[in-house]
Amino acid sequence: MSESPQTNDPLDEAFAAYLRSCDAGEIRSREDFLAQFPELAGELKQLMEAADMLGTFTEQKTASHVIDPEGNPSDTIATNAIDHSDPDFDPEVTLPIATRQKGDPGPTLPYDLGGNYLLQEELGRGGMGVVYLAKQRELDRFVAVKMIRSGMLAGNNEVRRFYIEAQATARLSHPGIVGIHHFGQHEGHHFFSMEYIEGTDLQRKINTETLSPKQAARYVRDVARAIHHAHQKGVLHRDLKPANVLIDEQDCVRVTDFGLAKHIDTESSVTGSGAAVGTPHYMAPEQASGHSERVCRQSDVYSLGSILFASVTGRPPIMADTVMQTLVQVIHDPAPSVRSIGTEIPADLETIIAKCLEKPVGKRYKSAEALADELDAFLEGRPIKARPRSRIVKAWHWIEGVPLVAGLMGHRILHASPAHRRFQNAMLLLILLLTPILIAGAFTFYHFYRNAIPGTVRIYGGPEGGEYNDISVEIGNRIARAHGVEDDFSRSNGSWANHNAIVAGEVDLAPMQATSIRGDELGVVAPLFYELLYVLAREDSDIQTMQDLKNCRIAIGPPQSGSYATAMLVLKSLNLLESNQLEEGEWEPLAERKTQLPDAAMICIARNSDLIAKFRNSGRWRIIPIRNGAKISDRHPTLRSQEIQTSEFFDESPTTASIPTIGTTAFLVSSKGASSKLVRASLEALYSDPPLREDLISKSLAIELLGFVAFHPEAQRYFTELLQENRKSVE
C-alpha cells in the first residue's frame, strides 16, 4: 500500500499515522492512539469519526485505482477491481484488525471464514468496510463478503451502521438492488455476504468513456426504479453516487452500499441531527447542512439528479477544493446548467436534471418513480412534464452567486467566479454614483407625498342629531369638488372618539370641542363655532339652580362626546360629581320622549341647534342658569362664561333676555403631520362663499387665537399671513 503524502500540518501527520497504524495492525484501540497526541486529541477524534461517517479516507486498492471525485471508493466493488499488475499488489492481503499482537500480520488470504466462506481476494475497501471475493462452499458459488474494516476494535456506531446496512438491504427484493444472502459473526468479525456482480461500476464507466444522453438516462431511470422500491419499503439510501451503481455484464444496473441507509418508519439511523452524512458532491442540501431529520425521498431524488449530471458531463454538479467548501456550495449555490458544460445535451434532459437539483425540497420530483417516468418519456421521445426554468429564474440564480447579494440573503460564497466579482464591483460603483440622485429623488417624492391631498379625504362628524355632521359633510364635499378627490364621511360618538381616530391615523379631519384637544399629535385647522352648555331640568321637577341637582338623575350624553366631557368638568367644579346618578346615552330618545326622562340633562351644543329645538318643542324642559361661570372658566381655560338668549328656547322670555351658562369652542382638527395642502384646502372650504353656517367663527376672530391655540403649521402660516395683510391695510 502506498503511504499518504507528507504534510507539514501536525494534525494531518497524526491522522495519516493513524491510518497507517490501522492498516498495519499496530494499535489496539483509538484511546491508546489518541493518548500519544494529547494536544490534538479532540480534533483528531473528530477526523476519525468523520472518516467513519463520510468514508472520506480510503486505501488505493479499489477498482483499478479509480476513485470517485472526492476520493471515496464504493465499499462494494465489481469483479476485476484489483489490478494484479499493480506493483503494490500483495497477494497475501491480511484481514481486518483482529486480536493480533504488534508485528503479527494476522490471517492472510485465502482465509476460511466460519467454514462456509473461503475469502480469496480483496475486491475493495473504503473508510469502514472491506469487501472480499469469496467461495460459498455450501452452494458452490461466488459471493461478495463485506466486513468491518476495524474488526474487533469496531466501535458501537460502526457495528450499528453495519447492522443497519445489512438489515436495510435484506428487506429489499428488487432486480436493481444487490441482494443480501447471509449475516453473521466469526471470531469478532461482523460480516454479511451478498450477490457477486461481475462487471464494473458507473463511476468507472464515467471515468473511462463518454456516455450518451440516452445511455445515462437509461442507467439513472433503472436506478430510480430500484430506489423507489427501497422507498416503498421504508428505506432511504442517503449515499447514492456513481460508485455505488454497479453495472453487470448484461449492462444492467445494480444499486449497492446501503451503509448510510435510514429507515423511514423507525427513524433508524447511525447519525443524529447536525451530522452531514453522505458523499458531499452528490448529497442533497438538507443532508449537507446536517439536518438529518429533514432527509426524505426527495433527498435521494437530488442524488439521482447529481448522478445523471455526472453521467452526461463527466463531473458532479458541485465541485470545490475541499470537503467543507463543497458542503457550503451544495447548501447555498445553485447547480450549474448541464448544457453550460455539455452543449449537445438535449434540452428536456437538462430540464429533468435541473428539477432534481432544486434546492427547495418541494420543487423536486415527488418520488423516484416520478423521475423514472419522466426519464421514460425522454427515452421514448414523449413530452416531459417538467418545465424549464425561465430566463428570469436563471438570471436570479446567477445573481445569487454575487457575494454581496448572497450575504444579504444569508448565504455563504467561499469562491465567487471572476464574472460574479466583476458584476459586484460594477454594481457597487453604480450604487455609489447613483446614491446622491436616489436620495434627492426619495426626498422629493416624500415631500410631494407628504404634502399632497389624499385621494380620499376621510372626515368624521359626531353623534346623530348633532351639529358636527352637517358641517363635516359640507367641508368634505367642498374639498372633493375643488380638488377632484373623494370624500369619505362617517358619524362618530363625539369629540373624544374623533380625537382617538385622528391619533390612530384612521381619519384626516374631524370637529371636536376644545375640551378634547390634548396632546402633541393634534393640530387645530380652524375654530368652527361656539358651543353652549344647556342645563335642562324637567318642567315638573323642583330644580331651580345648579345646587338643586344633588341626588338627581342627570343625562350627560354619549361617553366620548363633548357634552359628556363638559358636563363632567362643570359637575366636578361644583362638587356635584359624586352626589348624582349620571346617565350616558344618545340625546334623540330624550328629545322625542322615547324613554323614561331623567331629572335633568346637560347638553353642550351650538346655538339654535335642531336638537335643542326638539327639547324646547316637547314642552317638558326648562333651562337652569350657571351663575358662577367665571369661577369655572378660571379652573378650566377651555371653558368660558356665555349667555343663552331666552328666545332660543322660549317663544317669549318670562323675565330676562338671557340666561348665564358656560360655553366652549368647536374646532376643525387634523394630525400635526397632516398634508399641508389638505389643511390649506380645508381652510379654503371653510371660508369660501356661501358661508357654511351663520354662527361660523370668522377669519378675523380666528386670528385672535394665534398664540393661544395649537394650530397646525400650515394653519398657523395661513392666519399669520392674514394678520399681516390686515395690518398693512390699516397702515
C-alpha positions in Angstrom: 0.0 0.0 0.0 1.3 3.4 -0.9 1.7 5.8 2.0 -0.2 9.1 2.4 1.6 12.1 1.1 3.8 14.1 3.5 2.3 17.3 5.1 3.6 19.9 7.4 0.3 20.0 9.4 0.7 18.1 12.7 -3.0 17.1 12.7 -2.7 15.7 9.1 0.5 13.9 10.0 -1.1 12.4 13.1 -4.2 11.2 11.2 -2.0 9.8 8.4 -0.1 7.9 11.1 -3.4 6.6 12.5 -4.5 5.2 9.1 -1.1 3.5 8.5 -1.2 2.0 12.0 -4.7 0.7 11.5 -3.7 -1.0 8.3 -0.6 -2.4 9.9 -2.5 -3.7 12.9 -0.3 -1.7 15.3 -3.0 -0.2 17.6 -5.5 -2.0 19.7 -7.8 1.0 20.4 -8.4 4.5 19.4 -7.9 5.7 23.0 -4.4 4.3 23.1 -3.5 6.1 19.9 -5.1 9.4 21.0 -3.1 9.3 24.2 0.0 9.8 22.1 -1.3 13.2 20.9 -2.9 14.9 23.9 -2.9 18.4 22.3 -4.6 17.1 19.1 -6.9 14.5 20.7 -10.1 16.5 20.3 -9.6 17.4 16.6 -8.1 14.0 15.8 -11.1 12.2 17.2 -13.4 14.3 15.0 -11.4 13.3 12.0 -11.6 9.6 12.9 -15.4 10.0 13.3 -15.6 11.9 10.0 -13.7 9.1 8.3 -16.2 6.6 9.7 -19.3 8.6 8.7 -18.3 10.0 5.3 -15.9 7.4 4.2 -13.6 10.3 3.3 -10.3 8.4 3.6 -9.6 5.2 1.8 -6.9 2.8 0.6 -5.8 2.8 -3.0 -6.7 -0.9 -3.7 -10.0 0.0 -5.3 -11.5 -0.6 -8.8 -8.4 -0.3 -10.9 -7.3 2.5 -8.5 -10.3 4.5 -9.8 -11.9 6.7 -7.1 -14.8 9.0 -7.2 -14.2 12.8 -7.4 -14.0 13.3 -3.7 -11.6 10.3 -3.1 -14.1 7.8 -1.9 -14.4 4.3 -3.4 -17.5 2.2 -3.0 -17.4 -0.4 -0.3 -18.8 -2.9 -2.8 -16.7 -3.4 -5.9 -17.5 -5.3 -9.0 -15.1 -8.0 -10.4 -11.7 -7.1 -11.8 -11.5 -4.4 -9.1 -8.0 -5.4 -8.1 -5.3 -4.8 -10.7 -2.8 -7.7 -10.3 -0.3 -6.0 -12.4 0.0 -3.2 -9.9 3.5 -3.3 -8.4 1.9 -2.5 -4.9 -0.3 -5.6 -5.2 0.3 -8.2 -2.5 -1.4 -11.5 -2.9 -1.2 -12.1 0.8 -3.6 -9.4 1.8 -4.4 -9.5 5.5 -7.8 -9.5 7.0 -9.2 -6.6 9.1 -7.7 -5.9 12.5 -8.5 -8.7 15.0 -6.8 -10.0 18.2 -3.2 -9.6 17.0 0.0 -8.7 18.7 2.2 -6.0 17.4 4.2 -7.2 14.5 1.7 -10.1 13.8 0.4 -9.6 10.2 -2.7 -11.6 11.1 -4.5 -14.1 8.8 -3.8 -13.9 5.1 -5.8 -14.8 2.0 -7.2 -17.3 1.2 -8.9 -17.4 4.6 -11.6 -19.7 5.9 -14.5 -17.6 7.4 -16.7 -19.8 9.6 -16.3 -22.9 7.4 -18.8 -21.8 4.8 -16.9 -18.9 3.1 -13.4 -19.1 1.7 -12.2 -15.5 1.2 -10.0 -15.5 -1.9 -9.1 -11.9 -2.8 -9.9 -8.3 -1.8 -12.3 -6.5 -4.1 -12.1 -3.1 -2.5 -12.1 -1.2 0.8 -13.5 2.1 2.0 -13.5 4.1 5.1 -15.3 1.5 7.2 -15.6 -1.7 5.2 -13.6 -4.2 3.2 -15.2 -6.4 0.5 -13.8 -9.8 -0.5 -14.5 -12.2 -3.2 -15.4 -15.5 -1.5 -16.4 -19.0 -2.5 -19.5 -20.1 -0.6 -18.9 -23.8 -0.1 -22.4 -25.0 0.7 -23.9 -23.6 -2.5 -20.7 -23.7 -4.6 -21.0 -20.1 -5.8 -19.0 -16.9 -5.7 -20.3 -14.2 -3.4 -19.0 -10.9 -2.1 -18.4 -10.8 1.7 -18.3 -7.4 3.4 -16.6 -7.0 6.8 -16.0 -4.1 9.2 -12.5 -2.7 8.5 -11.6 -2.3 12.1 -12.6 -5.8 13.1 -12.9 -6.5 16.8 -11.9 -2.9 17.5 -15.1 -1.6 15.8 -17.0 0.9 17.9 -20.7 0.8 18.6 -21.5 3.2 15.8 -19.5 1.2 13.3 -21.3 -2.0 14.3 -24.7 -0.3 14.3 -24.1 1.2 10.9 -23.0 -2.3 9.6 -26.2 -3.9 11.0 -28.4 -1.1 9.6 -26.8 -1.6 6.1 -27.4 -5.4 6.3 -31.0 -5.0 7.6 -31.9 -2.3 5.2 -30.6 -4.3 2.2 -32.1 -7.5 3.4 -35.6 -6.1 3.5 -35.3 -5.2 -0.2 -36.0 -7.6 -3.1 -35.6 -5.9 -6.4 -33.6 -6.9 -9.6 -31.9 -3.5 -9.4 -30.6 -3.9 -5.9 -27.7 -6.1 -4.8 -29.2 -8.7 -2.6 -28.1 -9.9 0.9 -27.6 -13.6 1.4 -26.4 -14.1 5.0 -25.3 -12.1 8.1 -23.0 -13.4 10.7 -20.1 -13.0 13.1 -16.9 -15.1 13.3 -14.1 -14.6 15.8 -15.1 -11.0 16.5 -15.6 -10.2 12.8 -19.0 -8.9 11.8 -19.8 -9.8 8.1 -22.5 -10.3 5.6 -22.5 -12.0 2.2 -24.2 -10.6 -0.9 -24.5 -11.1 -4.6 -21.3 -11.1 -6.5 -21.7 -8.8 -9.6 -19.4 -9.4 -12.5 -18.9 -6.2 -14.4 -17.9 -2.7 -13.4 -19.5 0.4 -11.7 -20.9 3.6 -13.1 -18.0 5.8 -11.7 -15.5 3.7 -13.6 -17.6 4.0 -16.8 -17.8 7.8 -16.4 -14.0 7.9 -16.0 -13.2 5.7 -19.0 -15.8 6.6 -21.6 -18.3 9.2 -22.6 -21.9 8.2 -22.0 -24.6 9.2 -24.5 -27.5 11.2 -23.0 -29.9 8.2 -23.6 -27.5 5.7 -22.1 -27.0 7.9 -19.0 -30.8 8.4 -18.8 -31.4 4.6 -19.0 -29.0 3.9 -16.2 -30.4 6.5 -13.9 -34.0 5.5 -14.8 -33.3 1.9 -13.7 -31.6 3.2 -10.5 -34.6 5.4 -9.8 -36.9 2.3 -10.1 -34.8 0.4 -7.6 -34.7 3.3 -5.2 -38.4 3.7 -5.5 -38.7 0.1 -4.3 -36.5 0.9 -1.4 -38.6 3.9 -0.5 -41.7 1.8 -0.6 -40.1 -0.5 1.9 -39.3 2.5 4.1 -35.6 2.7 3.3 -33.7 5.9 2.3 -30.3 5.2 0.7 -28.6 8.6 1.5 -25.4 7.8 -0.2 -26.3 7.4 -3.9 -23.3 8.1 -6.1 -21.9 6.6 -9.3 -19.5 4.3 -7.4 -22.5 2.7 -5.7 -24.2 1.8 -9.0 -22.8 -1.5 -10.3 -23.2 -2.5 -14.0 -23.2 -6.2 -14.7 -22.2 -7.9 -17.9 -25.7 -7.5 -19.4 -25.3 -3.7 -18.9 -28.0 -3.7 -16.2 -27.6 -1.6 -13.1 -27.5 -2.8 -9.5 -27.6 -0.5 -6.5 -25.4 -1.3 -3.6 -23.9 0.1 -0.3 -26.8 0.9 2.0 -24.3 1.8 4.7 -25.9 5.2 5.4 -29.5 4.0 4.9 -32.2 5.4 7.1 -35.4 3.6 7.9 -38.3 6.0 7.3 -40.7 4.1 9.5 -38.5 3.6 12.6 -36.2 6.7 12.2 -33.3 4.3 12.5 -30.1 6.0 11.6 -26.4 6.0 12.6 -26.3 9.7 12.9 -28.1 12.5 14.7 -29.2 15.9 13.6 -26.1 18.1 12.9 -24.0 15.4 11.2 -23.6 15.6 7.5 -23.7 12.1 6.2 -23.2 11.0 2.6 -20.8 11.9 -0.3 -20.5 15.7 -0.5 -20.7 16.0 -4.3 -23.9 14.0 -4.5 -25.7 14.7 -1.3 -28.8 16.9 -1.1 -28.6 20.4 0.6 -30.6 19.2 3.6 -28.0 16.4 4.1 -25.0 18.8 3.7 -26.4 21.1 6.3 -26.6 18.3 8.9 -30.4 18.3 9.2 -30.9 14.5 9.2 -34.5 14.9 10.3 -35.3 16.7 7.0 -33.9 14.0 4.8 -36.7 12.4 2.8 -37.4 10.6 -0.5 -36.6 13.8 -2.4 -33.1 13.8 -0.9 -32.4 10.6 -2.8 -34.0 12.2 -5.9 -31.5 15.0 -5.6 -28.6 12.5 -5.6 -30.1 10.7 -8.6 -30.1 14.1 -10.4 -26.4 14.5 -9.4 -25.6 11.1 -10.8 -27.3 11.9 -14.1 -25.4 15.2 -14.2 -22.1 13.4 -13.8 -23.1 10.7 -16.3 -23.6 13.2 -19.1 -20.8 15.7 -18.2 -18.1 13.6 -16.6 -18.2 15.6 -13.4 -20.6 16.1 -10.4 -22.7 19.3 -10.4 -20.9 20.9 -7.4 -17.1 20.7 -7.2 -14.7 22.6 -4.8 -11.2 22.3 -3.5 -12.1 20.9 -0.1 -14.9 18.9 1.5 -16.0 21.9 3.6 -16.2 24.2 0.5 -18.2 21.5 -1.3 -20.7 21.2 1.6 -21.2 25.0 1.7 -21.7 25.2 -2.1 -24.1 22.3 -2.0 -26.2 24.1 0.6 -26.1 27.6 -0.9 -25.0 27.6 -4.6 -27.4 26.6 -7.4 -26.1 23.8 -9.6 -24.8 25.0 -13.0 -26.8 24.3 -16.1 -25.9 21.0 -17.5 -25.8 22.5 -21.0 -23.2 25.0 -19.9 -20.8 22.1 -19.6 -22.1 19.9 -22.4 -23.8 21.9 -25.2 -25.1 18.8 -27.1 -27.2 17.6 -24.2 -31.0 17.6 -25.0 -33.0 20.4 -23.5 -35.5 18.0 -22.0 -32.7 16.1 -20.2 -31.4 19.5 -18.9 -34.9 20.3 -17.6 -35.1 16.9 -15.8 -31.7 17.3 -14.1 -32.5 20.9 -13.1 -35.7 19.8 -11.4 -33.9 17.1 -9.5 -31.3 19.6 -8.3 -33.6 22.3 -7.0 -32.6 23.5 -3.5 -36.1 23.6 -2.1 -37.3 20.0 -1.5 -40.8 20.8 -2.7 -39.6 21.8 -6.2 -38.0 18.4 -6.9 -39.8 15.3 -8.3 -42.2 14.0 -5.6 -40.7 10.5 -5.8 -38.0 8.4 -7.5 -40.8 6.8 -9.5 -41.9 10.2 -10.9 -38.3 10.8 -12.0 -38.2 7.3 -13.6 -41.4 8.0 -15.5 -40.0 11.3 -16.7 -36.9 9.6 -18.0 -39.1 7.1 -19.7 -40.8 9.9 -21.5 -37.5 11.3 -22.6 -36.2 8.0 -23.8 -39.4 7.4 -25.8 -39.5 10.9 -27.3 -42.7 11.8 -25.5 -43.2 15.3 -23.9 -41.9 15.6 -20.3 -44.0 17.1 -17.5 -41.3 19.3 -16.1 -40.9 22.9 -17.4 -37.6 24.5 -18.0 -36.6 27.4 -15.8 -37.5 30.8 -17.1 -34.8 33.3 -18.1 -35.8 35.4 -15.1 -35.2 32.5 -12.7 -31.9 31.6 -14.3 -30.8 35.2 -14.1 -31.8 35.4 -10.5 -29.9 32.2 -9.7 -26.8 33.7 -11.3 -27.2 36.9 -9.3 -27.5 34.9 -6.1 -23.8 33.9 -6.8 -22.7 37.6 -6.4 -21.0 37.7 -2.9 -22.8 40.9 -1.8 -26.3 39.5 -2.8 -25.5 36.2 -1.2 -24.5 37.9 2.0 -27.8 39.9 2.1 -29.7 36.7 1.7 -27.8 34.8 4.4 -25.8 32.6 2.0 -22.1 32.0 2.1 -20.0 32.2 -1.0 -16.5 30.9 -0.5 -15.2 31.3 -4.0 -17.1 33.7 -6.3 -16.3 33.4 -10.0 -14.5 36.3 -11.8 -17.7 37.2 -13.6 -19.6 37.5 -10.3 -16.9 39.7 -8.8 -16.8 41.9 -11.8 -20.6 42.3 -11.7 -20.4 43.1 -7.9 -17.7 45.8 -8.5 -19.8 47.3 -11.2 -22.9 47.2 -9.1 -21.1 48.9 -6.1 -19.7 51.6 -8.4 -23.2 52.2 -9.9 -24.7 52.4 -6.4 -22.0 54.9 -5.4 -22.7 57.1 -8.4 -26.5 56.9 -8.1 -26.8 57.3 -4.3 -27.0 61.1 -4.3 -29.5 61.1 -7.1 -31.6 58.4 -5.3 -31.5 60.3 -2.0 -32.6 63.5 -3.7 -35.3 61.8 -5.6 -36.6 60.0 -2.4 -36.6 63.3 -0.5 -38.6 65.0 -3.3 -41.0 62.1 -3.6 -41.5 62.1 0.2 -42.0 65.8 0.3 -44.6 65.6 -2.5 -46.4 62.6 -1.0 -46.5 64.1 2.5 -47.9 67.4 1.2 -50.3 66.0 -1.3 -54.1 65.9 -0.7 -55.1 62.3 -0.1 -57.0 60.6 -2.9 -59.8 60.1 -0.4 -60.3 62.6 2.4 -61.6 60.8 5.4 -63.7 63.1 7.7 -65.7 62.3 10.9 -68.8 64.0 12.2 -70.4 63.4 15.6 -73.4 61.7 17.2 -76.7 61.5 15.3 -78.6 64.8 15.5 -75.5 66.8 16.5 -74.1 69.9 14.7 -70.9 68.2 13.7 -72.4 66.0 11.0 -73.7 68.8 8.7 -70.6 70.9 8.8 -68.3 67.9 8.3 -70.3 66.7 5.3 -70.2 70.2 3.7 -66.4 70.6 4.3 -65.8 67.2 2.7 -68.0 68.0 -0.3 -66.2 71.3 -0.9 -62.7 69.8 -0.8 -63.8 67.0 -3.1 -65.3 69.4 -5.7 -62.4 71.8 -5.6 -59.6 69.3 -5.9 -61.1 66.3 -7.7 -60.7 63.8 -4.8 -63.1 61.5 -3.0 -64.5 62.3 0.4 -65.5 59.7 3.0 -67.8 60.9 5.8 -68.7 58.8 8.9 -70.6 59.6 12.0 -68.9 59.1 15.4 -69.7 59.1 19.1 -68.3 62.6 19.5 -65.2 64.6 20.3 -63.2 62.1 22.1 -64.0 59.4 19.5 -62.7 61.9 16.9 -59.6 62.6 19.0 -58.7 58.9 19.2 -59.4 58.4 15.5 -57.0 61.2 14.4 -54.3 60.0 16.7 -54.7 56.4 15.3 -54.4 57.7 11.7 -57.9 56.5 10.9 -59.3 59.9 9.8 -57.9 63.0 8.2 -60.2 65.7 9.6 -62.8 65.9 12.4 -64.5 68.6 14.5 -64.1 68.4 18.3 -64.6 70.5 21.3 -61.7 72.4 22.9 -62.0 70.1 26.0 -60.9 67.2 23.8 -57.8 68.8 22.2 -54.9 67.4 24.1 -51.5 66.0 23.3 -48.9 66.9 20.7 -50.3 64.8 17.9 -53.2 67.1 17.1 -53.2 70.4 15.1 -56.1 72.8 15.0 -57.1 73.8 11.5 -59.6 76.5 12.4 -62.2 77.4 15.0 -65.8 76.5 13.9 -68.4 77.9 16.3 -69.1 78.4 19.9 -71.0 75.8 21.9 -73.2 76.5 24.9 -73.9 74.2 27.8 -77.7 73.8 28.1 -78.6 72.6 31.6 -82.2 71.4 31.3 -84.5 70.4 34.2 -87.8 68.6 33.8 -90.6 71.0 33.9 -92.3 69.1 36.7 -89.3 69.0 38.9 -88.3 71.3 41.8 -84.9 72.0 40.3 -84.2 75.8 40.0 -80.4 76.1 40.5 -77.3 74.0 39.9 -77.1 73.1 43.6 -80.6 71.6 43.3 -79.0 68.9 41.1 -77.8 67.0 44.1 -79.0 63.4 44.2 -80.6 63.7 40.8 -80.6 61.5 37.7 -78.7 63.6 35.1 -78.3 62.7 31.4 -74.8 63.8 30.1 -74.8 62.2 26.6 -72.6 59.6 24.9 -69.4 58.9 26.8 -67.0 60.0 24.1 -68.9 63.2 23.3 -68.1 66.9 24.0 -71.3 67.2 26.1 -70.1 64.4 28.3 -66.7 65.9 28.8 -68.0 69.5 29.5 -70.7 68.2 31.9 -68.1 66.3 33.9 -65.9 69.4 34.2 -68.8 71.5 35.4 -70.1 69.0 37.9 -66.7 68.4 39.3 -66.1 72.2 39.7 -69.4 72.5 41.6 -68.7 69.4 43.7 -71.7 67.7 42.3 -70.0 64.8 40.6 -70.3 62.1 43.4 -73.8 63.0 44.6 -75.6 62.3 41.4 -76.6 59.4 39.2 -75.2 60.1 35.8 -76.8 58.5 32.7 -74.9 58.0 29.4 -76.7 57.7 26.1 -77.9 59.3 22.9 -79.9 62.6 23.0 -82.6 61.8 20.4 -84.6 59.4 22.6 -84.8 62.0 25.3 -85.8 64.8 22.9 -88.5 62.6 21.3 -89.8 61.2 24.6 -89.0 57.6 23.7 -87.5 56.8 27.1 -88.1 57.5 30.7 -87.0 61.0 31.4 -84.2 61.8 33.9 -84.4 64.7 36.4 -82.0 66.8 34.3 -79.9 66.9 31.1 -76.6 68.7 30.3 -76.1 69.3 26.6 -73.1 71.2 25.1 -74.0 72.1 21.6 -74.1 75.0 19.1 -76.7 77.8 19.4 -80.1 77.2 17.7 -79.4 73.6 17.0 -82.1 71.3 15.9 -81.6 69.1 18.9 -82.3 72.0 21.3 -85.3 72.9 19.3 -86.7 69.4 19.8 -86.3 69.7 23.6 -87.9 73.1 23.6 -90.9 71.9 21.4 -91.5 69.0 23.7 -92.7 71.4 26.4 -91.2 69.3 29.2 -87.9 71.1 29.9 -86.7 74.4 31.2 -83.2 76.0 31.4 -81.3 76.2 34.6 -78.7 79.0 34.8 -75.0 78.6 35.7 -74.3 81.7 37.7 -70.6 81.1 38.7 -69.3 80.6 35.2 -66.3 82.9 35.8 -65.1 80.7 38.6 -65.4 77.5 36.5 -63.6 79.1 33.5 -60.7 80.0 35.8 -60.2 76.4 36.6 -60.8 75.2 33.1 -59.4 77.5 30.4 -61.2 75.7 27.6 -64.5 76.9 29.1 -65.8 80.5 29.2 -68.8 82.3 30.5 -71.6 82.6 27.9 -75.2 83.8 27.7 -78.2 81.8 26.3 -80.7 84.0 24.7 -84.1 83.1 26.2 -85.6 83.5 22.7 -83.6 80.5 21.7 -85.5 78.3 24.0 -88.8 80.1 24.8 -91.2 81.8 22.5 -91.5 84.6 25.0 -89.0 85.5 27.7 -90.8 85.4 31.0 -88.4 87.6 33.0 -84.9 88.1 31.5 -83.4 88.3 27.9 -80.6 85.9 28.7 -79.5 83.1 30.9 -75.9 82.7 32.1 -74.1 79.5 31.3 -70.7 78.0 30.3 -69.5 77.7 26.7 -66.6 76.2 24.8 -65.4 76.3 21.2 -65.6 73.6 18.4 -62.6 73.3 16.2 -61.8 71.5 13.0 -58.7 69.4 13.8 -56.2 67.2 12.0 -53.0 65.5 13.0 -49.9 67.6 13.2 -48.4 65.5 10.4 -51.4 66.0 8.0 -50.7 67.2 4.5 -50.2 71.0 4.2 -52.2 71.0 1.0 -55.1 69.3 2.8 -55.1 71.8 5.6 -55.0 74.7 3.1 -57.9 73.1 1.2 -59.9 72.8 4.4 -59.4 76.5 5.2 -60.5 77.5 1.7 -63.6 75.3 2.1 -64.4 76.9 5.4 -64.1 80.5 4.3 -65.4 80.3 0.8 -68.8 81.7 -0.2 -71.5 81.0 0.7 -70.7 80.7 4.5 -71.1 77.2 5.9 -73.3 78.5 8.7 -74.4 81.8 10.2 -72.6 81.3 13.5 -69.3 80.2 11.9 -66.4 82.0 13.7 -64.9 84.4 11.1 -61.3 84.6 10.0 -60.9 87.9 11.8 -61.9 86.3 15.1 -59.8 83.2 14.4 -56.7 85.4 14.0 -57.1 86.5 17.6 -56.5 82.9 18.7 -52.9 82.9 17.4 -50.6 82.2 20.3 -53.4 80.6 22.3 -54.3 77.6 20.2 -52.0 74.8 18.9 -52.6 75.4 15.2 -51.3 73.0 12.5 -48.2 74.6 11.0 -50.0 75.3 7.7 -52.9 76.9 9.6 -50.5 78.9 11.6 -49.0 80.2 8.4 -52.4 80.9 6.9 -53.7 83.0 9.8 -50.3 84.8 10.2 -50.5 85.8 6.6 -54.0 87.2 7.1 -52.8 89.1 10.2 -50.0 90.7 8.2 -52.4 91.6 5.4 -54.8 93.2 7.9 -52.0 95.3 9.4 -50.9 96.5 6.0 -54.4 97.5 5.1 -54.7 99.5 8.3 -51.4 101.3 7.7 
